[in-house]
């Protein structure tokens, strides 16, 4: 018998179906703030901000680095179209640290050339999300 407190969750990235299955709750960041979604949530469309996505189903909690995209909440279904989403074991910590250093250098103005501050800030946020999740899971 199916759990009546769950909804269908689909997370799609440009290169794969990242996750498809049941969830009792998800938690993620949007451009408007943090959001938690349970079955029966009001319909909503939101822009995803870089952060850690938590998928809860019973006692199981999965976490992933969700870097940007769109969230659509329907009656019994949630769809996330993500630019990028990574499980902790998929994160290259060295690469994330290098990206963090590059972004910080750009923001400090020590890189030559014109700096796109918004782009550098987003790169820094994405690298920090990856590092945070990797550290939480002991990688």
C-alpha positions, 0 to 999 in steps of 0.5 A: 500500500502506498504511503498517502503522505508522499508526493512524486518528486522529479529532479531533472538536469540537462544531462540526466534525470537526477531523481525520480521517486516518492518524498514526504518532504523536501527542503531547499533554497529559493530566491525568496528564501528557504522553503519546505514542501509537504504533500498538499502544498499550494501550487507554486512556481519558484526560482531555485537558489544555490543550496543543499536540497534535503529529500525526506522519505520516512527515516531516510534523508538524502541531501544533494547540492542543488545549484540553480533552476526552477521549482514547480509544485503541483497537487501531488507532484513536485518538479525541479528543473535544475541547472546542476544537482549533485550527490555528495559522492559526486562532488570534486572537493578539490575542484570546488575549493579551486572555484572558491579561490578563483571567485574570491580573487575575482571579487577582491579585484586581484584578477586582471580584466573586468570583473562581473561581480554577480557572476563571481558571487554566484560562482562563490555561492555554488562552490560553498554549497558543494564544500558545505555538503561534502564536509557534512558527509565527511568527504 
